Structures are given as C-alpha cells and as structure tokens.
Amino acid sequence: MEWILAQATAPGQGGIAELIATFAPMLMLLGIFYFLVMRPQQVEQKRRQAELERLKKDDEVVTIGGIFGTVVNLSEDRKEVTLKIADNTRVRVLRSAIQSLVNSKSDGTKTA
C-alpha cells in the first residue's frame, strides 16, 4: 500500500507535458465559452449603451416592456426619458428601460 501511495505522489515523473495535457481541454472550453457567450454579450451591451447615449427628442423607441413611444423630453441628468405613447399620454421611464431605437426622425434611418 505504501508503494502505491509513493508511486502516485512521486514528483517529477509526468513533467510539464502531463500538466499541459491535463489543463489544455479545460482552457480550450473556457476559450470557446468566452467567444461564443461572453464576447457577443459584451459587444451587444456596448452597442446598446452607445445607442442610449445618442437618444434625442423625436426618436421612436421601444421599451423593455414592449411599449412603443416617441421621445419628447430628456431629463437634465439624462437618466429619465419622457415618452409620448398616445395622444395626451406621456410616460416617464428610465433611460435603461429603453430596449432599442425603432426610428430616428432626425436622419430618417430605421434601426430595428
């Protein structure tokens, strides 16, 4: 029994090649996970943040809750947006509650 334990814990028998072979599949899986899941999510977050920063009056937007509206006012601290969702109906929402820009009236481009 002592011989088996001594053999299993003997240092330097496998070397660096065995260590690399042990961790290589795990590192490859982490790399694949990063490029298939994390990187696209980071790119989408940056795109959405830039879109929210460019938000201006008369832009048509859709909120996370699915409400379509037109921007009528931006607060001074730029954290709140007032949307016109129907005649004589205005709603204040957080800028972060806006999902995407549907149509920009100033340049006439559709983005969604």
C-alpha angles and dihedrals in degrees: 000000000000090000091056092049092047091050093048094050100038108130124229099020097110099034128193094311091064091048091052092046089052097051101032096085091049092050091048091052091050090051092050091047090051095050096041100040117011102038097052090048091053091048091050092049091052092048092050093046091051090048091052091049091054092051113129142168117298094022114137112228141172121222127222087257091058098254115145117214147150121246109244100165141012119206120242092249088048092230097107131053127195113218128196105217099169139354108305091358120114128171129194114219136169115261088237089060091068111100101191148334112262101184134356109214095195097062100018097234126141116217104177 
